[in-house]
Amino acid sequence: MSTPTTSKNTSGISVQDILPYAKIIGHNSDSALDIESCCGHWEDVQQGDLYVAVVGAQTDGHDHAAAALSKGATAVVTERLLAIDAPQIIVPDTRQAYGEICHRLAGTPSTRLTTIGISGSDGKTVTAHLIHSILKADARATGLVSSIEVNLGKNTQSIPNNRINPPLIAEQFSRMVMHQCDYAVVEIPSQALAKRALSGIELDVAVLTNIRHDPNDFHGNGKNYRRAFLRMIDHLKDTGLAILNSDDPKSHFMIEKLDSPVLTIGMRQDANIKAFVVERTASDQVFMITAGGDSVPVRTDIIGDHHIYNCLAAAAVGLTLGISLQTIAKGLESTGAIPGRMERVECGQPFGVWVDSASSPSQLANALRTLKQVTKGKVWCVCSTDPQQSGQQRRLLGEVTEKAADASVITRTCADPMVDYEPIHQVLDGFRKPESAQIIPNRFKAIEWVLNQARPGDAVLISGCGERPFALVGEHNWTIADRDVCQAWLYDNASLMDEKFDASPGIYNIEDYRS
């Protein structure tokens, strides 16, 4: 799905009204410069558009201003004076201006919604869904934008887009308003914050789940990474509230630096809203949430401390919006399993199987630590390489896998027959004993192999893809995800399960991996 780069308004709005701080060159200052549409990518420009020269990490829209004008753009929003024969709207930051223009053209829909933004290193998607479920339990009309689901109100679904930008968010918010939503819950990745994707929006509540030290090539360094998250707090309204995790060291350090009111959550440090575990098994967990003098028990199918933190953050949002603790508990419990987030695959097998999207070292450590707590036997891990990971991330994945799992398999998040072994070698660099890891580049066979090794009482974690399909098969291009492979293998081998545990484990031939 392509990401929209254009925003429109059929009635037209004055640029001077949208960007009062801009300096306009090449246009009569006594008359308004009205626009009906804008575009942030020169190849998508249509007749009559205002072209915004957005500066990206690898491209500079200023270099294509002439081409945009040749395609019909009427004026250019720029950060510097250009050698073009057209009106120029000069602003300090074109990415900021792009968002402001898009949302004004869409009718500033965020002003008619109570907006809740969720960001952080881990737990964004799950927290967004938990908040949506709490609001739904209190009968509040709510839209949701997450990496696995987009709900624009009145059961109107849209395909999630991993490239969030101002025209896309403006369009989604506008449709939420049209469908009479009162609330908008939006998951915001750090990359989107760094690209000023929230420009033009003011938040009522900003949730920062945590800040982990996971090296990422996009941000360059840890300082830029933390600065990206702070941008979300900058978008809070004057009456807005930030929700932070007091148990997270980097988030705790930020609390005293923020001018906005802060509500804290935690399990260990002092916090406004706290939780403690009552019982945890491989299939569920029960914990108590305490806020002030009130407490309520909560049972969830997703297990682990990291999920309790997600529930605490969602509960904090609910309390901020005046929802009772009992209704919050109902909303948390009714969420159920979330695709690809510590999702248990149950086909009657005598060992546990979980599918999780964990692709960063901290996410993988959380998942493996949780399984260790509820597993009597071995913990098996399918560790995956992904093109978006940096070399350092892959090395750290190797360290985490060797320390936290009893046995591991290294594979890829795709089924491409052309294998680049360098990413796999980078994961092995994190192992003290690289010979202990099984290398199976073919993801189908990696999953089948580890399921074939598991014994009663063991736990198997398939990490890296989560709910995302990694292959297309058949003449109809059926999508295949980790869950599908697990279910197919477990059901196919159900009748042979007892015999398998008395037999020696099957071993693939190296030629199978190359085919």
C-alpha positions as a printed NumPy array, in Angstrom:
array([[  0.   ,   0.   ,   0.   ],
       [  1.397,   3.358,  -1.013],
       [  1.571,   6.129,   1.548],
       [ -0.499,   9.247,   0.749],
       [  1.614,  12.345,   0.157],
       [ -1.181,  14.742,  -0.789],
       [ -3.788,  16.584,   1.293],
       [ -6.764,  18.495,  -0.187],
       [ -9.457,  21.004,   0.724],
       [-11.935,  21.981,  -1.991],
       [-12.735,  25.402,  -0.509],
       [ -9.165,  26.669,  -0.321],
       [ -7.275,  28.232,   2.577],
       [ -4.83 ,  31.13 ,   2.732],
       [ -1.182,  30.137,   3.205],
       [ -0.716,  33.296,   5.282],
       [ -3.417,  31.996,   7.62 ],
       [ -1.823,  28.546,   7.971],
       [  1.795,  29.74 ,   8.226],
       [  1.701,  33.282,   9.668],
       [  5.425,  33.093,  10.462],
       [  6.442,  32.316,   6.864],
       [  8.133,  34.787,   4.534],
       [  6.537,  34.794,   1.081],
       [  8.623,  35.72 ,  -1.975],
       [  7.265,  36.218,  -5.478],
       [  3.666,  36.952,  -4.511],
       [  1.77 ,  40.209,  -3.955],
       [  1.722,  40.687,  -0.185],
       [ -1.605,  42.551,  -0.413],
       [ -3.487,  39.474,  -1.616],
       [ -3.956,  36.058,  -0.058],
       [ -2.159,  33.041,  -1.497],
       [ -4.956,  30.474,  -1.399],
       [ -4.34 ,  26.733,  -1.741],
       [ -6.634,  23.731,  -2.037],
       [ -4.079,  20.928,  -1.922],
       [ -0.475,  20.237,  -1.027],
       [  1.995,  17.512,  -1.868],
       [  5.245,  16.457,  -0.204],
       [  6.707,  14.369,  -3.023],
       [  7.465,  15.871,  -6.421],
       [  6.541,  12.712,  -8.365],
       [  2.991,  12.816,  -6.943],
       [  2.358,  16.501,  -7.681],
       [ -0.852,  17.315,  -9.568],
       [ -2.078,  20.507, -11.202],
       [ -2.721,  23.224,  -8.62 ],
       [ -0.841,  21.618,  -5.722],
       [  1.322,  23.511,  -3.277],
       [  4.631,  21.651,  -3.312],
       [  6.383,  21.226,   0.05 ],
       [ 10.129,  20.596,  -0.308],
       [ 10.477,  18.085,   2.506],
       [ 13.997,  17.272,   3.654],
       [ 14.476,  13.549,   4.262],
       [ 17.307,  11.409,   5.594],
       [ 18.525,  10.563,   2.084],
       [ 16.668,  12.967,  -0.209],
       [ 16.108,  16.719,  -0.309],
       [ 12.855,  17.92 ,  -1.808],
       [ 14.46 ,  21.254,  -2.653],
       [ 16.396,  19.523,  -5.433],
       [ 13.128,  18.658,  -7.183],
       [ 11.268,  21.979,  -6.893],
       [ 11.619,  22.734, -10.609],
       [ 10.298,  19.291, -11.522],
       [  7.314,  19.784,  -9.194],
       [  6.513,  23.113, -10.858],
       [  6.693,  21.494, -14.288],
       [  4.068,  18.972, -13.136],
       [  1.663,  21.762, -12.155],
       [  2.615,  22.979,  -8.688],
       [  1.633,  26.618,  -8.143],
       [  4.075,  27.487,  -5.339],
       [  6.815,  25.94 ,  -3.207],
       [  7.279,  25.747,   0.554],
       [ 11.018,  25.885,   1.108],
       [ 13.683,  26.402,   3.756],
       [ 15.861,  28.527,   1.478],
       [ 15.495,  30.823,  -1.528],
       [ 15.436,  28.831,  -4.762],
       [ 16.179,  29.813,  -8.359],
       [ 12.611,  29.233,  -9.587],
       [  9.939,  31.386, -11.194],
       [  7.101,  30.799,  -8.719],
       [  5.958,  32.016,  -5.304],
       [  8.14 ,  30.71 ,  -2.487],
       [  6.968,  30.267,   1.101],
       [ 10.127,  30.255,   3.216],
       [  9.885,  28.498,   6.611],
       [ 12.437,  27.271,   9.182],
       [ 11.376,  23.602,   8.827],
       [  9.426,  22.282,   5.838],
       [  8.533,  19.042,   7.652],
       [  6.857,  21.04 ,  10.408],
       [  5.075,  23.217,   7.857],
       [  3.959,  20.145,   5.887],
       [  2.066,  18.782,   8.891],
       [  0.473,  22.13 ,   9.712],
       [ -0.713,  22.551,   6.118],
       [ -2.068,  18.989,   5.831],
       [ -4.118,  19.21 ,   9.008],
       [ -5.531,  22.63 ,   8.147],
       [ -6.564,  21.379,   4.718],
       [ -8.249,  18.422,   6.442],
       [-10.141,  20.775,   8.764],
       [ -7.89 ,  20.312,  11.84 ],
       [ -9.705,  17.102,  12.863],
       [ -7.513,  16.56 ,  15.938],
       [ -9.158,  19.558,  17.621],
       [-12.45 ,  17.629,  17.57 ],
       [-10.938,  14.487,  19.076],
       [ -9.396,  13.554,  22.394],
       [ -6.049,  12.367,  21.088],
       [ -3.834,   9.782,  22.79 ],
       [ -0.342,   9.145,  21.397],
       [  1.761,   6.124,  22.364],
       [  5.475,   5.825,  21.695],
       [  8.516,   4.087,  23.162],
       [ 10.976,   1.348,  22.355],
       [  8.736,  -1.584,  23.304],
       [  5.04 ,  -2.161,  23.92 ],
       [  3.555,   0.569,  21.695],
       [  1.214,  -1.676,  19.721],
       [ -0.085,  -3.661,  22.682],
       [ -0.615,  -0.517,  24.782],
       [ -2.546,   1.145,  21.954],
       [ -4.871,  -1.87 ,  21.688],
       [ -5.352,  -2.029,  25.455],
       [ -6.326,   1.648,  25.568],
       [ -8.744,   1.125,  22.683],
       [-10.296,  -1.824,  24.527],
       [-10.704,   0.201,  27.75 ],
       [-12.434,   3.038,  25.904],
       [-14.638,   0.521,  24.121],
       [-15.55 ,  -1.081,  27.483],
       [-16.731,   2.363,  28.627],
       [-18.795,   2.761,  25.431],
       [-16.677,   5.59 ,  24.047],
       [-16.481,   5.905,  20.267],
       [-12.79 ,   5.526,  19.469],
       [-10.529,   5.273,  16.449],
       [ -7.306,   3.28 ,  16.516],
       [ -4.147,   3.501,  14.421],
       [ -1.549,   0.821,  15.165],
       [  0.975,  -1.245,  13.249],
       [ -1.421,  -4.202,  13.054],
       [ -4.837,  -2.541,  12.872],
       [ -6.477,   0.692,  11.761],
       [-10.034,   1.254,  13.004],
       [-11.523,   4.559,  11.901],
       [-14.813,   4.163,  13.777],
       [-18.11 ,   2.356,  13.106],
       [-16.145,  -0.815,  12.253],
       [-14.44 ,   0.932,   9.355],
       [-11.114,  -0.822,   8.833],
       [ -8.094,   0.272,   6.848],
       [ -4.753,  -1.353,   6.058],
       [ -1.964,  -0.429,   8.498],
       [  0.807,   1.602,   6.916],
       [  4.343,   1.473,   8.276],
       [  5.198,   4.873,   6.771],
       [  3.275,   7.387,   8.875],
       [  3.253,  10.937,   7.503],
       [  1.14 ,  14.102,   7.978],
       [ -1.336,  13.622,   5.089],
       [ -1.975,  10.038,   6.166],
       [ -2.666,  10.967,   9.811],
       [ -4.772,  13.967,   8.74 ],
       [ -6.866,  11.717,   6.495],
       [ -7.31 ,   9.082,   9.215],
       [ -8.303,  11.647,  11.85 ],
       [-10.709,  13.27 ,   9.411],
       [-12.427,   9.942,   8.758],
       [-12.657,   9.296,  12.513],
       [-14.489,  12.61 ,  12.913],
       [-16.79 ,  11.72 ,  10.004],
       [-17.62 ,   8.441,  11.751],
       [-18.424,  10.326,  14.953],
       [-15.446,   9.182,  17.   ],
       [-14.686,  11.169,  20.114],
       [-11.25 ,   9.636,  20.778],
       [ -8.204,   8.757,  18.678],
       [ -5.522,   6.298,  19.847],
       [ -2.37 ,   6.454,  17.728],
       [  0.822,   4.388,  17.88 ],
       [  3.796,   6.556,  16.905],
       [  7.21 ,   4.988,  16.096],
       [ 10.357,   6.938,  16.946],
       [ 11.178,   7.262,  13.231],
       [  7.864,   9.047,  12.635],
       [  8.553,  11.419,  15.52 ],
       [ 12.002,  12.206,  14.139],
       [ 10.406,  13.014,  10.764],
       [  7.931,  15.443,  12.432],
       [  4.986,  13.205,  11.476],
       [  2.965,  14.647,  14.399],
       [  3.249,  18.208,  13.086],
       [ -0.15 ,  19.877,  13.122],
       [ -1.453,  17.719,  16.004],
       [ -1.867,  18.486,  19.687],
       [ -2.172,  15.543,  22.079],
       [ -4.342,  15.281,  25.162],
       [ -2.339,  12.351,  26.523],
       [  1.18 ,  11.216,  25.601],
       [  2.259,   7.733,  26.726],
       [  5.957,   6.853,  26.719],
       [  6.227,   3.117,  27.432],
       [ 10.017,   2.966,  27.882],
       [ 13.325,   3.959,  26.294],
       [ 15.672,   1.062,  25.614],
       [ 19.235,   1.241,  24.352],
       [ 18.729,  -0.563,  21.049],
       [ 21.187,   0.81 ,  18.474],
       [ 19.357,   1.909,  15.364],
       [ 20.952,   3.146,  12.167],
       [ 18.087,   5.572,  11.526],
       [ 18.687,   7.73 ,  14.612],
       [ 22.463,   7.5  ,  14.522],
       [ 23.018,   7.646,  18.277],
       [ 21.28 ,   7.348,  21.624],
       [ 20.915,  11.095,  22.08 ],
       [ 18.953,  11.477,  18.845],
       [ 16.898,   8.429,  19.804],
       [ 15.856,   9.976,  23.133],
       [ 15.26 ,  13.369,  21.514],
       [ 12.784,  11.77 ,  19.109],
       [ 10.634,  10.545,  22.005],
       [ 10.717,  13.969,  23.66 ],
       [  9.117,  15.431,  20.529],
       [  5.907,  13.594,  21.377],
       [  5.778,  15.319,  24.769],
       [  6.257,  18.648,  22.965],
       [  2.943,  18.043,  21.17 ],
       [  0.926,  17.99 ,  24.387],
       [ -1.787,  20.597,  24.798],
       [ -1.529,  23.079,  27.649],
       [ -3.967,  20.841,  29.534],
       [ -2.242,  17.645,  28.356],
       [ -0.713,  14.89 ,  30.476],
       [  2.333,  12.659,  30.028],
       [  2.398,   9.059,  31.292],
       [  5.856,   7.621,  32.039],
       [  7.275,   4.392,  33.442],
       [  9.08 ,   5.133,  36.719],
       [ 10.792,   1.702,  36.624],
       [ 12.454,   2.557,  33.313],
       [ 15.75 ,   4.386,  34.109],
       [ 15.785,   6.675,  31.07 ],
       [ 12.098,   7.539,  31.408],
       [ 12.531,   8.186,  35.149],
       [ 15.368,  10.614,  34.398],
       [ 13.015,  12.605,  32.126],
       [ 10.282,  13.092,  34.709],
       [ 11.926,  16.029,  36.487],
       [ 12.789,  17.71 ,  33.17 ],
       [  9.241,  17.891,  31.836],
       [  7.094,  20.983,  32.219],
       [  3.878,  19.044,  31.564],
       [  1.976,  17.208,  34.321],
       [  3.211,  13.608,  34.639],
       [  1.44 ,  10.463,  35.816],
       [  3.793,   7.58 ,  36.656],
       [  3.356,   3.812,  36.519],
       [  5.553,   1.12 ,  38.015],
       [  5.981,  -2.22 ,  39.747],
       [  9.127,  -1.531,  41.77 ],
       [  9.715,   2.22 ,  42.172],
       [  7.286,   4.711,  43.697],
       [  4.557,   5.486,  41.189],
       [  1.037,   6.891,  41.001],
       [ -0.328,   3.613,  39.614],
       [  1.299,   0.338,  40.636],
       [  0.905,  -3.391,  40.075],
       [  2.144,  -6.665,  41.536],
       [  1.895, -10.233,  40.272],
       [ -0.483, -12.611,  42.07 ],
       [ -0.042, -15.674,  39.854],
       [  1.594, -16.483,  36.528],
       [  1.39 , -19.658,  34.443],
       [  2.237, -20.509,  30.86 ],
       [ -1.325, -19.748,  29.767],
       [ -2.248, -16.633,  31.778],
       [ -1.361, -14.315,  34.638],
       [ -3.22 , -12.485,  37.42 ],
       [ -2.019,  -9.197,  38.888],
       [ -3.362,  -6.387,  41.038],
       [ -3.518,  -2.773,  39.882],
       [ -3.543,  -0.14 ,  42.625],
       [ -4.38 ,   3.533,  42.134],
       [ -4.712,   5.661,  45.259],
       [ -6.831,   3.684,  47.699],
       [ -8.46 ,   1.48 ,  45.036],
       [ -7.265,  -1.899,  43.786],
       [ -8.564,  -4.352,  41.214],
       [ -7.426,  -7.805,  40.039],
       [ -6.752,  -8.313,  36.328],
       [ -6.326, -11.579,  34.427],
       [ -4.658, -11.548,  30.988],
       [ -3.788, -14.233,  28.427],
       [ -0.565, -12.43 ,  27.515],
       [  2.073, -13.13 ,  30.164],
       [  5.159, -11.294,  31.403],
       [  6.098,  -8.187,  33.385],
       [  6.397,  -6.226,  30.142],
       [  2.693,  -6.827,  29.501],
       [  1.815,  -5.655,  33.003],
       [  3.602,  -2.391,  32.243],
       [  1.527,  -2.077,  29.064],
       [ -1.632,  -2.658,  31.111],
       [ -0.531,  -0.073,  33.676],
       [  0.036,   2.534,  30.959],
       [ -3.393,   1.811,  29.479],
       [ -4.98 ,   1.951,  32.922],
       [ -3.331,   5.335,  33.539],
       [ -4.923,   6.659,  30.351],
       [ -8.314,   5.31 ,  31.418],
       [ -8.078,   6.924,  34.844],
       [ -6.997,  10.207,  33.258],
       [-10.155,  10.137,  31.14 ],
       [-12.385,   9.479,  34.147],
       [-12.993,   5.753,  33.643],
       [-13.478,   3.621,  36.758],
       [-10.847,   1.06 ,  37.768],
       [-13.411,  -1.745,  37.478],
       [-14.243,  -0.779,  33.878],
       [-10.536,  -0.497,  33.123],
       [-10.022,  -4.068,  34.371],
       [-12.904,  -5.231,  32.183],
       [-11.333,  -3.54 ,  29.163],
       [ -7.9  ,  -5.042,  29.831],
       [ -9.321,  -8.547,  30.216],
       [-11.533,  -8.323,  27.128],
       [ -8.577,  -7.466,  24.891],
       [ -7.553, -11.121,  24.658],
       [ -4.656, -12.258,  22.488],
       [ -3.031,  -9.684,  20.236],
       [ -1.657, -11.122,  16.971],
       [  2.088, -11.684,  17.105],
       [  2.55 , -10.306,  20.642],
       [  3.467, -13.273,  22.876],
       [  0.693, -15.078,  21.045],
       [  0.298, -18.655,  22.291],
       [ -0.239, -21.326,  19.613],
       [ -2.241, -24.151,  21.151],
       [ -2.876, -27.283,  19.094],
       [ -2.896, -29.848,  21.876],
       [  0.895, -30.318,  21.915],
       [  2.653, -31.16 ,  25.221],
       [  4.951, -28.11 ,  25.033],
       [  4.354, -24.387,  24.76 ],
       [  4.68 , -22.436,  21.506],
       [  4.649, -18.646,  21.321],
       [  4.855, -16.314,  18.319],
       [  6.244, -12.855,  19.034],
       [  7.304,  -9.895,  16.917],
       [ 10.453,  -9.355,  19.036],
       [ 13.136,  -8.069,  16.673],
       [ 15.198,  -5.934,  19.062],
       [ 17.457,  -7.173,  21.88 ],
       [ 15.254,  -5.733,  24.643],
       [ 12.071,  -7.22 ,  23.168],
       [ 13.679, -10.638,  22.794],
       [ 15.09 , -10.493,  26.334],
       [ 11.628,  -9.698,  27.756],
       [ 10.013, -12.594,  25.912],
       [ 12.673, -15.165,  26.844],
       [ 12.797, -13.998,  30.47 ],
       [  9.044, -14.482,  30.748],
       [  9.154, -17.994,  29.295],
       [ 11.976, -18.955,  31.667],
       [  9.702, -18.099,  34.602],
       [  6.911, -20.462,  33.527],
       [  8.866, -23.3  ,  31.881],
       [ 10.176, -26.423,  33.623],
       [ 11.941, -27.768,  30.555],
       [ 14.095, -26.137,  27.888],
       [ 13.408, -22.772,  26.274],
       [ 13.985, -22.919,  22.516],
       [ 14.371, -19.695,  20.541],
       [ 14.076, -18.986,  16.839],
       [ 16.139, -15.804,  16.461],
       [ 15.618, -13.88 ,  13.231],
       [ 17.684, -11.468,  11.172],
       [ 15.899,  -8.581,   9.498],
       [ 17.132,  -6.032,   6.921],
       [ 16.136,  -3.142,   9.222],
       [ 18.442,  -4.287,  12.028],
       [ 21.881,  -2.757,  12.421],
       [ 24.977,  -4.909,  12.789],
       [ 25.201,  -3.985,  16.465],
       [ 21.573,  -4.929,  17.029],
       [ 22.212,  -8.346,  15.506],
       [ 25.245,  -8.911,  17.713],
       [ 23.188,  -8.006,  20.786],
       [ 20.444, -10.369,  19.619],
       [ 23.053, -13.118,  19.623],
       [ 24.135, -12.221,  23.178],
       [ 20.55 , -12.229,  24.446],
       [ 19.68 , -15.485,  22.713],
       [ 22.689, -17.371,  24.077],
       [ 22.191, -16.086,  27.638],
       [ 18.409, -16.393,  27.912],
       [ 17.573, -19.462,  25.793],
       [ 18.671, -23.044,  26.341],
       [ 18.891, -23.709,  22.604],
       [ 18.618, -21.438,  19.587],
       [ 18.085, -21.427,  15.841],
       [ 19.14 , -18.492,  13.674],
       [ 17.047, -17.829,  10.572],
       [ 15.672, -14.932,   8.502],
       [ 12.373, -13.013,   8.408],
       [ 11.824, -13.843,   4.747],
       [ 11.632, -16.886,   2.482],
       [ 13.856, -15.484,  -0.289],
       [ 15.949, -18.393,  -1.667],
       [ 18.922, -16.047,  -2.145],
       [ 20.726, -16.121,   1.199],
       [ 23.022, -13.366,   2.465],
       [ 24.968, -14.992,   5.306],
       [ 26.491, -11.75 ,   6.613],
       [ 23.496, -10.85 ,   8.882],
       [ 23.564, -14.379,  10.314],
       [ 27.292, -14.077,  10.989],
       [ 26.626, -10.775,  12.792],
       [ 24.211, -12.581,  15.145],
       [ 26.819, -15.293,  15.721],
       [ 29.31 , -12.57 ,  16.688],
       [ 27.276, -12.137,  19.871],
       [ 27.694, -15.789,  20.87 ],
       [ 30.566, -16.879,  23.084],
       [ 30.067, -20.386,  21.682],
       [ 28.744, -19.865,  18.142],
       [ 28.879, -23.603,  17.48 ],
       [ 25.957, -24.021,  19.908],
       [ 23.559, -22.21 ,  17.553],
       [ 21.726, -24.012,  14.766],
       [ 21.751, -22.064,  11.468],
       [ 18.762, -22.655,   9.177],
       [ 18.213, -19.748,   6.728],
       [ 14.976, -21.28 ,   5.393],
       [ 12.35 , -19.977,   7.86 ],
       [  9.872, -22.782,   7.116],
       [ 12.446, -25.426,   7.989],
       [ 13.795, -23.469,  10.952],
       [ 10.35 , -23.473,  12.577],
       [  9.715, -27.114,  11.729],
       [ 13.141, -28.106,  13.068],
       [ 12.7  , -26.431,  16.448],
       [  9.173, -27.848,  16.87 ],
       [ 10.587, -31.28 ,  16.103],
       [ 13.204, -30.877,  18.865],
       [ 10.847, -29.697,  21.626],
       [  9.909, -32.131,  24.388],
       [  7.059, -32.155,  26.925],
       [  7.385, -29.225,  29.313],
       [  9.565, -27.185,  26.925],
       [  8.781, -23.737,  25.52 ],
       [  9.365, -22.604,  21.926],
       [  9.577, -18.926,  20.997],
       [  9.292, -18.015,  17.317],
       [ 10.505, -14.408,  17.189],
       [ 11.043, -11.718,  14.584],
       [  7.928, -11.65 ,  12.405],
       [  4.994, -11.792,  14.783],
       [  1.776, -11.432,  12.807],
       [  3.567, -10.318,   9.612],
       [  3.517, -12.81 ,   6.714],
       [  6.997, -13.842,   5.58 ],
       [  6.081, -15.764,   2.417],
       [  3.581, -16.075,  -0.423],
       [  2.773, -19.596,  -1.607],
       [  0.562, -21.239,  -4.208],
       [ -0.873, -19.9  ,  -7.411],
       [ -3.203, -17.634,  -5.43 ],
       [ -0.32 , -16.112,  -3.426],
       [ -1.536, -17.154,   0.01 ],
       [  0.225, -15.289,   2.789],
       [  2.08 , -17.424,   5.313],
       [  2.929, -16.252,   8.838],
       [  4.739, -18.   ,  11.708],
       [  1.417, -18.949,  13.291],
       [  0.353, -20.768,  10.102],
       [  3.549, -22.821,   9.931],
       [  3.3  , -23.771,  13.613],
       [ -0.338, -24.799,  13.387],
       [  0.195, -26.785,  10.192],
       [  3.169, -28.695,  11.631],
       [  1.548, -29.325,  15.013],
       [ -1.706, -30.619,  13.53 ],
       [  0.089, -32.72 ,  10.91 ],
       [  2.26 , -34.324,  13.586],
       [ -0.358, -34.671,  16.316],
       [ -0.86 , -38.42 ,  15.754],
       [  2.894, -38.999,  15.8  ],
       [  3.601, -36.821,  18.831],
       [  3.909, -39.652,  21.368],
       [  6.175, -41.687,  19.094],
       [  8.379, -38.661,  18.431],
       [  9.284, -38.208,  22.057],
       [ 10.629, -41.767,  22.235],
       [ 12.623, -41.453,  19.023],
       [ 15.877, -39.716,  18.283],
       [ 15.413, -36.166,  16.969],
       [ 15.277, -35.76 ,  13.226],
       [ 18.057, -33.753,  11.583],
       [ 17.844, -31.965,   8.259],
       [ 20.56 , -32.338,   5.698],
       [ 22.497, -29.175,   4.856],
       [ 21.328, -29.539,   1.255],
       [ 17.756, -28.948,   2.451],
       [ 18.704, -25.489,   3.65 ],
       [ 20.14 , -24.59 ,   0.264],
       [ 17.106, -25.695,  -1.729]])
